[in-house]
Amino acid sequence: MKRSNYITRAGWDRLDQELKFLWKEERPRITRSVSEAAALGDRSENAEYIYGKKRLREIDRRVRFLVKRTEELTIVYPDPQQEGKVFFGAWVTLVNEADEEVTYRLVGPDEWDVKRGEISIDSPMARALLGKAVDDEVVVKTPEGERVFDIIAIRYK
């Protein structure tokens, strides 16, 4: 399944910050340590040199991914016309069958973090919520079976 190319401003800022950190701070630091380790002589048994080269490859792979991915992404800002319905960027408060409340924010696939209550717009829960309004019932198919939720609040701030 192809990932959505949407991202919130906060998500974009986090990716941009990671890219700048890796390119301007982490990579130069690791490059210096690899150079220092190489100057010590035998590289075949030099753990610092071997680890440093491996870390540089990881950094370069992540930098290439971030550069390519950020070129594909579109920052989505909430539109006042969306108020009252669930769309990208919305904070949605739900109540399940056991009367437990949960709040999720619909974000891009590059920024979701369940600990912060952020779920990917491509997830089954988010797809079920899209376009719904307060008091709508939502049925989500999960590995454990269908779960029913009621939407009790939608906000964009």
Secondary structure, DSSP 4 states (H G I P E B T S, - for coil): -PPP-EE-HHHHHHHHHHHHHIIIIIHHHHHHHHHHHHHTS--TT-HHHHHHHHHHHHHHHHHHHHHHHHHH-EE----GGGTTB--TT-EEEEEETT--EEEEEEE-TTT-BGGGTEEETTSHHHHHHTT-BTT-EEEEEETTEEEEEEEEEEE--
